[in-house]
């Protein structure tokens, strides 16, 4: 599996995972805030939205930092450059 990550930019998958986690965690937190603490709905929505944005940005940053740890293999670079040359 780690070979599939080599040479890839992990910003977008990290952001996707962060936004998905933010949606799940944010909606649970908003539900608890509304049901248990009787907080207004507009504050619940802003808390849910903020959780989603913060975790999405965090996933983007973590994905960017992880991308440098998996450089492309020499074999893949040679195959990529060979595939760009059109046949004559």
N, CA, C and O atoms as a printed pandas DataFrame, in Angstrom:
     atom_number atom_name residue_name chain_id  residue_number  x_coord  y_coord  z_coord
0              1         N          UNK        A               1    0.819   -1.187    0.000
1              2        CA          UNK        A               1    0.000    0.000    0.000
2              3         C          UNK        A               1    0.867    1.257    0.000
3              4         O          UNK        A               1    0.512    2.259   -0.621
4              5         N          UNK        A               2    1.993    1.205    0.689
5              6        CA          UNK        A               2    2.841    2.390    0.759
6              7         C          UNK        A               2    3.425    2.736   -0.603
7              8         O          UNK        A               2    3.704    3.905   -0.869
8              9         N          UNK        A               3    3.616    1.740   -1.477
9             10        CA          UNK        A               3    4.130    2.033   -2.806
10            11         C          UNK        A               3    3.128    2.845   -3.619
11            12         O          UNK        A               3    3.522    3.617   -4.493
12            13         N          UNK        A               4    1.855    2.681   -3.344
13            14        CA          UNK        A               4    0.836    3.430   -4.072
14            15         C          UNK        A               4    0.839    4.900   -3.679
15            16         O          UNK        A               4    0.368    5.740   -4.446
16            17         N          UNK        A               5    1.364    5.232   -2.491
17            18        CA          UNK        A               5    1.421    6.614   -2.032
18            19         C          UNK        A               5    2.622    7.366   -2.593
19            20         O          UNK        A               5    2.649    8.597   -2.568
20            21         N          UNK        A               6    3.601    6.650   -3.092
21            22        CA          UNK        A               6    4.839    7.291   -3.537
22            23         C          UNK        A               6    4.580    8.204   -4.731
23            24         O          UNK        A               6    3.916    7.829   -5.698
24            25         N          UNK        A               7    5.128    9.413   -4.630
25            26        CA          UNK        A               7    5.012   10.379   -5.724
26            27         C          UNK        A               7    3.666   11.056   -5.803
27            28         O          UNK        A               7    3.408   11.780   -6.765
28            29         N          UNK        A               8    2.808   10.854   -4.846
29            30        CA          UNK        A               8    1.463   11.436   -4.868
30            31         C          UNK        A               8    1.401   12.604   -3.902
31            32         O          UNK        A               8    2.120   12.641   -2.904
32            33         N          UNK        A               9    0.536   13.556   -4.209
33            34        CA          UNK        A               9    0.289   14.656   -3.291
34            35         C          UNK        A               9   -0.901   14.270   -2.434
35            36         O          UNK        A               9   -1.982   13.988   -2.951
36            37         N          UNK        A              10   -0.702   14.256   -1.127
37            38        CA          UNK        A              10   -1.721   13.769   -0.211
38            39         C          UNK        A              10   -2.573   14.886    0.375
39            40         O          UNK        A              10   -3.297   14.654    1.344
40            41         N          UNK        A              11   -2.507   16.105   -0.191
41            42        CA          UNK        A              11   -3.321   17.200    0.330
42            43         C          UNK        A              11   -4.803   16.916    0.168
43            44         O          UNK        A              11   -5.578   17.070    1.112
44            45         N          UNK        A              12   -5.193   16.505   -1.022
45            46        CA          UNK        A              12   -6.619   16.316   -1.297
46            47         C          UNK        A              12   -7.232   15.144   -0.530
47            48         O          UNK        A              12   -8.327   15.291    0.014
48            49         N          UNK        A              13   -6.569   13.985   -0.466
49            50        CA          UNK        A              13   -7.138   12.920    0.380
50            51         C          UNK        A              13   -7.183   13.308    1.854
51            52         O          UNK        A              13   -8.121   12.942    2.562
52            53         N          UNK        A              14   -6.185   14.040    2.319
53            54        CA          UNK        A              14   -6.185   14.486    3.713
54            55         C          UNK        A              14   -7.328   15.439    4.002
55            56         O          UNK        A              14   -7.961   15.367    5.055
56            57         N          UNK        A              15   -7.588   16.333    3.058
57            58        CA          UNK        A              15   -8.698   17.272    3.217
58            59         C          UNK        A              15  -10.028   16.522    3.205
59            60         O          UNK        A              15  -10.921   16.832    3.994
60            61         N          UNK        A              16  -10.164   15.547    2.323
61            62        CA          UNK        A              16  -11.398   14.758    2.251
62            63         C          UNK        A              16  -11.647   14.018    3.559
63            64         O          UNK        A              16  -12.772   13.996    4.060
64            65         N          UNK        A              17  -10.608   13.416    4.107
65            66        CA          UNK        A              17  -10.756   12.707    5.378
66            67         C          UNK        A              17  -11.094   13.684    6.495
67            68         O          UNK        A              17  -11.935   13.393    7.345
68            69         N          UNK        A              18  -10.435   14.851    6.494
69            70        CA          UNK        A              18  -10.706   15.855    7.515
70            71         C          UNK        A              18  -12.124   16.397    7.452
71            72         O          UNK        A              18  -12.777   16.558    8.483
72            73         N          UNK        A              19  -12.602   16.679    6.246
73            74        CA          UNK        A              19  -13.973   17.194    6.097
74            75         C          UNK        A              19  -14.987   16.126    6.498
75            76         O          UNK        A              19  -15.988   16.434    7.145
76            77         N          UNK        A              20  -14.737   14.888    6.122
77            78        CA          UNK        A              20  -15.651   13.809    6.501
78            79         C          UNK        A              20  -15.695   13.637    8.019
79            80         O          UNK        A              20  -16.769   13.497    8.605
80            81         N          UNK        A              21  -14.533   13.648    8.642
81            82        CA          UNK        A              21  -14.490   13.554   10.103
82            83         C          UNK        A              21  -15.157   14.773   10.737
83            84         O          UNK        A              21  -15.845   14.646   11.750
84            85         N          UNK        A              22  -14.959   15.947   10.152
85            86        CA          UNK        A              22  -15.589   17.161   10.661
86            87         C          UNK        A              22  -17.096   17.114   10.568
87            88         O          UNK        A              22  -17.791   17.576   11.473
88            89         N          UNK        A              23  -17.611   16.558    9.479
89            90        CA          UNK        A              23  -19.064   16.410    9.341
90            91         C          UNK        A              23  -19.625   15.502   10.431
91            92         O          UNK        A              23  -20.639   15.818   11.054
92            93         N          UNK        A              24  -18.961   14.379   10.652
93            94        CA          UNK        A              24  -19.446   13.412   11.640
94            95         C          UNK        A              24  -19.318   13.966   13.061
95            96         O          UNK        A              24  -20.289   13.982   13.817
96            97         N          UNK        A              25  -18.120   14.418   13.415
97            98        CA          UNK        A              25  -17.888   14.921   14.768
98            99         C          UNK        A              25  -18.704   16.181   15.026
99           100         O          UNK        A              25  -19.261   16.357   16.110
100          101         N          UNK        A              26  -18.772   17.062   14.018
101          102        CA          UNK        A              26  -19.509   18.313   14.181
102          103         C          UNK        A              26  -20.997   18.104   14.383
103          104         O          UNK        A              26  -21.603   18.786   15.209
104          105         N          UNK        A              27  -21.599   17.184   13.654
105          106        CA          UNK        A              27  -23.041   16.963   13.800
106          107         C          UNK        A              27  -23.347   16.306   15.146
107          108         O          UNK        A              27  -24.375   16.596   15.758
108          109         N          UNK        A              28  -22.459   15.424   15.608
109          110        CA          UNK        A              28  -22.647   14.822   16.934
110          111         C          UNK        A              28  -22.514   15.882   18.017
111          112         O          UNK        A              28  -23.326   15.938   18.940
112          113         N          UNK        A              29  -21.483   16.728   17.904
113          114        CA          UNK        A              29  -21.289   17.791   18.903
114          115         C          UNK        A              29  -22.446   18.787   18.887
115          116         O          UNK        A              29  -22.892   19.235   19.943
116          117         N          UNK        A              30  -22.933   19.134   17.702
117          118        CA          UNK        A              30  -24.066   20.066   17.611
118          119         C          UNK        A              30  -25.324   19.447   18.217
119          120         O          UNK        A              30  -26.096   20.140   18.879
120          121         N          UNK        A              31  -25.535   18.163   17.998
121          122        CA          UNK        A              31  -26.686   17.485   18.587
122          123         C          UNK        A              31  -26.612   17.448   20.105
123          124         O          UNK        A              31  -27.613   17.660   20.790
124          125         N          UNK        A              32  -25.430   17.180   20.623
125          126        CA          UNK        A              32  -25.254   17.169   22.083
126          127         C          UNK        A              32  -25.454   18.562   22.650
127          128         O          UNK        A              32  -26.099   18.727   23.685
128          129         N          UNK        A              33  -24.897   19.583   21.967
129          130        CA          UNK        A              33  -25.056   20.959   22.442
130          131         C          UNK        A              33  -26.524   21.373   22.450
131          132         O          UNK        A              33  -26.966   22.071   23.362
132          133         N          UNK        A              34  -27.279   20.950   21.444
133          134        CA          UNK        A              34  -28.693   21.332   21.356
134          135         C          UNK        A              34  -29.538   20.572   22.369
135          136         O          UNK        A              34  -30.415   21.155   23.007
136          137         N          UNK        A              35  -29.283   19.276   22.521
137          138        CA          UNK        A              35  -30.129   18.452   23.376
138          139         C          UNK        A              35  -29.799   18.589   24.859
139          140         O          UNK        A              35  -30.699   18.726   25.688
140          141         N          UNK        A              36  -28.524   18.553   25.191
141          142        CA          UNK        A              36  -28.125   18.534   26.591
142          143         C          UNK        A              36  -28.017   19.946   27.171
143          144         O          UNK        A              36  -28.512   20.213   28.266
144          145         N          UNK        A              37  -27.373   20.838   26.436
145          146        CA          UNK        A              37  -27.093   22.164   26.974
146          147         C          UNK        A              37  -28.095   23.226   26.517
147          148         O          UNK        A              37  -28.014   24.374   26.954
148          149         N          UNK        A              38  -29.036   22.860   25.647
149          150        CA          UNK        A              38  -30.093   23.755   25.178
150          151         C          UNK        A              38  -29.527   25.052   24.583
151          152         O          UNK        A              38  -29.976   26.150   24.911
152          153         N          UNK        A              39  -28.541   24.899   23.709
153          154        CA          UNK        A              39  -27.910   26.040   23.044
154          155         C          UNK        A              39  -28.694   26.328   21.766
155          156         O          UNK        A              39  -29.239   25.414   21.148
156          157         N          UNK        A              40  -28.749   27.607   21.372
157          158        CA          UNK        A              40  -29.511   28.022   20.196
158          159         C          UNK        A              40  -29.022   27.317   18.935
159          160         O          UNK        A              40  -27.854   26.941   18.826
160          161         N          UNK        A              41  -29.941   27.147   17.985
161          162        CA          UNK        A              41  -29.634   26.393   16.776
162          163         C          UNK        A              41  -28.572   27.075   15.916
163          164         O          UNK        A              41  -27.738   26.390   15.323
164          165         N          UNK        A              42  -28.582   28.400   15.836
165          166        CA          UNK        A              42  -27.589   29.068   14.998
166          167         C          UNK        A              42  -26.177   28.877   15.539
167          168         O          UNK        A              42  -25.228   28.783   14.760
168          169         N          UNK        A              43  -26.023   28.818   16.839
169          170        CA          UNK        A              43  -24.706   28.545   17.425
170          171         C          UNK        A              43  -24.299   27.101   17.148
171          172         O          UNK        A              43  -23.127   26.826   16.890
172          173         N          UNK        A              44  -25.255   26.181   17.199
173          174        CA          UNK        A              44  -24.972   24.776   16.873
174          175         C          UNK        A              44  -24.494   24.629   15.436
175          176         O          UNK        A              44  -23.545   23.893   15.163
176          177         N          UNK        A              45  -25.149   25.326   14.523
177          178        CA          UNK        A              45  -24.777   25.235   13.106
178          179         C          UNK        A              45  -23.385   25.811   12.888
179          180         O          UNK        A              45  -22.584   25.228   12.158
180          181         N          UNK        A              46  -23.085   26.945   13.510
181          182        CA          UNK        A              46  -21.759   27.536   13.369
182          183         C          UNK        A              46  -20.682   26.639   13.977
183          184         O          UNK        A              46  -19.581   26.547   13.433
184          185         N          UNK        A              47  -20.977   25.987   15.079
185          186        CA          UNK        A              47  -20.015   25.058   15.688
186          187         C          UNK        A              47  -19.774   23.866   14.763
187          188         O          UNK        A              47  -18.636   23.425   14.603
188          189         N          UNK        A              48  -20.834   23.347   14.158
189          190        CA          UNK        A              48  -20.712   22.227   13.218
190          191         C          UNK        A              48  -19.899   22.645   11.997
191          192         O          UNK        A              48  -19.003   21.921   11.561
192          193         N          UNK        A              49  -20.214   23.807   11.451
193          194        CA          UNK        A              49  -19.500   24.311   10.271
194          195         C          UNK        A              49  -18.031   24.583   10.602
195          196         O          UNK        A              49  -17.144   24.246    9.817
196          197         N          UNK        A              50  -17.776   25.187   11.756
197          198        CA          UNK        A              50  -16.401   25.463   12.167
198          199         C          UNK        A              50  -15.588   24.198   12.364
199          200         O          UNK        A              50  -14.420   24.142   11.982
200          201         N          UNK        A              51  -16.197   23.183   12.958
201          202        CA          UNK        A              51  -15.510   21.899   13.144
202          203         C          UNK        A              51  -15.140   21.296   11.800
203          204         O          UNK        A              51  -14.038   20.773   11.634
204          205         N          UNK        A              52  -16.049   21.365   10.845
205          206        CA          UNK        A              52  -15.800   20.807    9.524
206          207         C          UNK        A              52  -14.649   21.550    8.828
207          208         O          UNK        A              52  -13.767   20.915    8.249
208          209         N          UNK        A              53  -14.652   22.868    8.882
209          210        CA          UNK        A              53  -13.609   23.658    8.223
210          211         C          UNK        A              53  -12.248   23.437    8.885
211          212         O          UNK        A              53  -11.242   23.264    8.197
212          213         N          UNK        A              54  -12.218   23.442   10.209
213          214        CA          UNK        A              54  -10.946   23.272   10.925
214          215         C          UNK        A              54  -10.346   21.894   10.658
215          216         O          UNK        A              54   -9.147   21.786   10.402
216          217         N          UNK        A              55  -11.155   20.847   10.713
217          218        CA          UNK        A              55  -10.619   19.502   10.461
218          219         C          UNK        A              55  -10.239   19.308    8.993
219          220         O          UNK        A              55   -9.289   18.583    8.695
220          221         N          UNK        A              56  -10.960   19.940    8.081
221          222        CA          UNK        A              56  -10.578   19.888    6.669
222          223         C          UNK        A              56   -9.239   20.561    6.429
223          224         O          UNK        A              56   -8.396   20.026    5.708
224          225         N          UNK        A              57   -9.033   21.730    7.027
225          226        CA          UNK        A              57   -7.753   22.431    6.895
226          227         C          UNK        A              57   -6.633   21.642    7.563
227          228         O          UNK        A              57   -5.519   21.582    7.042
228          229         N          UNK        A              58   -6.918   21.044    8.703
229          230        CA          UNK        A              58   -5.919   20.227    9.387
230          231         C          UNK        A              58   -5.529   19.014    8.534
231          232         O          UNK        A              58   -4.352   18.665    8.454
232          233         N          UNK        A              59   -6.511   18.379    7.902
233          234        CA          UNK        A              59   -6.211   17.263    7.002
234          235         C          UNK        A              59   -5.384   17.694    5.808
235          236         O          UNK        A              59   -4.503   16.957    5.365
236          237         N          UNK        A              60   -5.659   18.886    5.277
237          238        CA          UNK        A              60   -4.899   19.430    4.155
238          239         C          UNK        A              60   -3.439   19.634    4.559
239          240         O          UNK        A              60   -2.529   19.269    3.815
240          241         N          UNK        A              61   -3.216   20.219    5.739
241          242        CA          UNK        A              61   -1.857   20.500    6.207
242          243         C          UNK        A              61   -1.112   19.202    6.503
243          244         O          UNK        A              61    0.049   19.056    6.122
244          245         N          UNK        A              62   -1.760   18.270    7.171
245          246        CA          UNK        A              62   -1.113   16.987    7.472
246          247         C          UNK        A              62   -0.800   16.224    6.188
247          248         O          UNK        A              62    0.274   15.635    6.064
248          249         N          UNK        A              63   -1.726   16.231    5.237
249          250        CA          UNK        A              63   -1.478   15.576    3.953
250          251         C          UNK        A              63   -0.319   16.197    3.204
251          252         O          UNK        A              63    0.452   15.489    2.556
252          253         N          UNK        A              64   -0.186   17.513    3.282
253          254        CA          UNK        A              64    0.925   18.198    2.633
254          255         C          UNK        A              64    2.245   17.804    3.277
255          256         O          UNK        A              64    3.237   17.595    2.579
256          257         N          UNK        A              65    2.267   17.701    4.592
257          258        CA          UNK        A              65    3.499   17.324    5.298
258          259         C          UNK        A              65    3.871   15.865    5.025
259          260         O          UNK        A              65    5.057   15.544    4.942
260          261         N          UNK        A              66    2.887   14.981    4.885
261          262        CA          UNK        A              66    3.170   13.566    4.624
262          263         C          UNK        A              66    3.646   13.331    3.199
263          264         O          UNK        A              66    4.344   12.349    2.944
264          265         N          UNK        A              67    3.291   14.199    2.267
265          266        CA          UNK        A              67    3.668   14.003    0.871
266          267         C          UNK        A              67    5.174   13.963    0.682
267          268         O          UNK        A              67    5.667   13.213   -0.160
268          269         N          UNK        A              68    5.912   14.749    1.444
269          270        CA          UNK        A              68    7.358   14.780    1.284
270          271         C          UNK        A              68    8.025   13.514    1.815
271          272         O          UNK        A              68    9.187   13.257    1.499
272          273         N          UNK        A              69    7.322   12.725    2.607
273          274        CA          UNK        A              69    7.913   11.509    3.160
274          275         C          UNK        A              69    7.868   10.341    2.185
275          276         O          UNK        A              69    8.543    9.335    2.404
276          277         N          UNK        A              70    7.098   10.453    1.129
277          278        CA          UNK        A              70    6.955    9.362    0.177
278          279         C          UNK        A              70    7.381    9.823   -1.213
279          280         O          UNK        A              70    6.522    9.996   -2.078
280          281         N          UNK        A              71    8.677   10.028   -1.461
281          282        CA          UNK        A              71    9.105   10.465   -2.792
282          283         C          UNK        A              71    8.869    9.361   -3.825
283          284         O          UNK        A              71    8.808    8.179   -3.487
284          285         N          UNK        A              72    8.739    9.765   -5.071
285          286        CA          UNK        A              72    8.510    8.802   -6.149
286          287         C          UNK        A              72    9.741    7.915   -6.321
287          288         O          UNK        A              72   10.875    8.361   -6.143
288          289         N          UNK        A              73    9.499    6.664   -6.669
289          290        CA          UNK        A              73   10.590    5.739   -6.938
290          291         C          UNK        A              73   11.180    6.048   -8.310
291          292         O          UNK        A              73   10.503    6.619   -9.165
292          293         N          UNK        A              74   12.428    5.673   -8.519
293          294        CA          UNK        A              74   13.092    5.931   -9.796
294          295         C          UNK        A              74   12.387    5.199  -10.940
295          296         O          UNK        A              74   12.319    5.719  -12.054
296          297         N          UNK        A              75   11.863    4.003  -10.679
297          298        CA          UNK        A              75   11.166    3.232  -11.711
298          299         C          UNK        A              75    9.922    3.970  -12.203
299          300         O          UNK        A              75    9.646    4.013  -13.402
300          301         N          UNK        A              76    9.172    4.554  -11.254
301          302        CA          UNK        A              76    7.952    5.262  -11.620
302          303         C          UNK        A              76    8.267    6.521  -12.409
303          304         O          UNK        A              76    7.536    6.865  -13.339
304          305         N          UNK        A              77    9.332    7.208  -12.060
305          306        CA          UNK        A              77    9.718    8.411  -12.788
306          307         C          UNK        A              77   10.078    8.076  -14.220
307          308         O          UNK        A              77    9.713    8.808  -15.140
308          309         N          UNK        A              78   10.794    6.970  -14.422
309          310        CA          UNK        A              78   11.179    6.564  -15.768
310          311         C          UNK        A              78    9.949    6.180  -16.585
311          312         O          UNK        A              78    9.867    6.513  -17.767
312          313         N          UNK        A              79    8.990    5.480  -15.969
313          314        CA          UNK        A              79    7.770    5.092  -16.671
314          315         C          UNK        A              79    6.923    6.308  -17.022
315          316         O          UNK        A              79    6.341    6.367  -18.106
316          317         N          UNK        A              80    6.848    7.280  -16.114
317          318        CA          UNK        A              80    6.069    8.489  -16.369
318          319         C          UNK        A              80    6.658    9.291  -17.523
319          320         O          UNK        A              80    5.918    9.777  -18.378
320          321         N          UNK        A              81    7.974    9.435  -17.555
321          322        CA          UNK        A              81    8.598   10.216  -18.629
322          323         C          UNK        A              81    8.492    9.472  -19.958
323          324         O          UNK        A              81    8.375   10.107  -21.005
324          325         N          UNK        A              82    8.531    8.149  -19.936
325          326        CA          UNK        A              82    8.404    7.365  -21.169
326          327         C          UNK        A              82    6.981    7.436  -21.716
327          328         O          UNK        A              82    6.788    7.406  -22.932
328          329         N          UNK        A              83    5.998    7.528  -20.851
329          330        CA          UNK        A              83    4.611    7.565  -21.314
330          331         C          UNK        A              83    4.243    8.925  -21.898
331          332         O          UNK        A              83    3.266    9.030  -22.640
332          333         N          UNK        A              84    5.010    9.970  -21.577
333          334        CA          UNK        A              84    4.711   11.307  -22.092
334          335         C          UNK        A              84    5.190   11.486  -23.516
335          336         O          UNK        A              84    4.698   12.372  -24.216
336          337         N          UNK        A              85    6.139   10.671  -23.973
337          338        CA          UNK        A              85    6.658   10.787  -25.330
338          339         C          UNK        A              85    5.695   10.064  -26.278
339          340         O          UNK        A              85    5.477    8.860  -26.148
340          341         N          UNK        A              86    5.119   10.809  -27.238
341          342        CA          UNK        A              86    4.179   10.145  -28.156
342          343         C          UNK        A              86    4.924    9.230  -29.132
343          344         O          UNK        A              86    6.057    9.518  -29.516
344          345         N          UNK        A              87    4.280    8.121  -29.532
345          346        CA          UNK        A              87    4.928    7.222  -30.489
346          347         C          UNK        A              87    5.024    7.873  -31.873
347          348         O          UNK        A              87    4.152    8.650  -32.260
348          349         N          UNK        A              88    6.103    7.547  -32.624
349          350        CA          UNK        A              88    6.257    8.170  -33.942
350          351         C          UNK        A              88    5.781    7.273  -35.051
351          352         O          UNK        A              88    5.843    7.652  -36.221
